Amino acid sequence: MLTAVAARTSQIRLGSAVTVLSSDDPVRVFQRYATLDALSNGRAEVILGRGSSKESFPLLGFDLADYDRLFEEKLELFAALRSEWPVIWSGTTRAALSGLQVFPHTAPGALPTRIGVGTSPESIVRTAKYGFNLMLAIIGGNPARFTRHAELFRQSAAQFGHGAGPIGIHSPGHVAAIDDQAAQQYWPFYKTFMLQARYERGFPPITRQFYEHELTYGSLYVGAPETVARKIIKTIRVLGATRLDLKYGLGPMPRSHLMESIRLFGAEVAPRVREALASGPQQVQGSLAGVDS
């Protein structure tokens, strides 16, 4: 899908909301994204993670009892592959590599890589250990509670002897002309999604009151362009982040709503955010993550 997008675009960056490395093969993941990077003239990036959904494990024959070991070993191998030097590696989750090199290479010499992290301090430290950039997946609650995660990332990077890479944020949202319109458009699809997630993942009960609280205090970026921009600016400043990826669709939202949300995000939200933060330490990037990412 990303290759198809690469063929029809010339400027936007192309990447995954999350690539579940645990149930994939690091060699194949690297090859796919390195190829995408070549086809798109250096616009590819990858966000690796364990994912909040675990369906891929039994589907592809992996044991959930190996959940942590699969990710640790495969991330270690991916970090070695990303150096683009011959790799010597051995582990318990796949065949060893004895001085083999993986092609194609990327033009910059290191595929842009982030690690998607939820609330696990161990994952934060692991991200800093390998020198990857951090993507905080904040899908509920006050974003400010992740301040300690951002600080842990910076402290851990310093302890491992290198500077901390940039921090990004991945959160859901929807933009419309006015606040009430955005909230009304988003609610039925948010409710359906969260009710299903409640049964699958143990989420709390979903009520309109809960939704309204998330709109005001939580990590839902739903509203008019000025409202969404103001909330993004606040979150970026609190966490010292440089990027926000907006997950812009839930379920069968009408295409007209999605396209208008994309337009408003690019034409009105992003410029407001960049202008407001232009004088600060953050050089802000914004991007959209679609329902199929």
DANOR-V445546 format. One line per field, one symbol per residue. phi: phi as a letter, one per 40 degrees, with the letter a starting at -180 (. if undefined). burial: + if it has 24 or more other ideal C-beta (glycine too) atoms within 12 Angstrom, else -. A space follows every 10 residues. Layout:
# DANOR-V445546
phi->???
burial->???
This chain:
# DANOR-V445546
phi->.ccccdcbbb bccbaccabc cdbbbdcccc cccccdcccb fgbcabbcac gcbbcccccb gbccccdccd cdcccdcccc cccgbdbbaa abbaccbbgc bbbcccccga cdbbbcbcbc ccccccccdc gccbbccbba gcdcccdccc cccccccccc gaccccbbbb acaabbcbdc ccccccdccc cccccccccc bgccdbbccc dcccccbcbc cbicdccccc ccdccccccg cbabcccbab fccddccccc cccccccbcd ccccccbccc ccbcbbabbc cbc
burial->-+--++---- --++++++++ +++++++-++ +++++++-++ -+++++++++ ++-------- -+----+--+ ++++++++++ ++++--+-+- --++--+--- -+---+---+ ++++++++-+ --++++++++ ++++++++++ --++-+--++ -+++-++--- ---+++++++ ++++++--+- -++-+++-++ +-++------ -----+---+ +--++--+++ +++++-+++- ++++++++++ ++++++++++ --+---++-+ ++-+++-+++ -+++--+--- -+-+++++++ --+
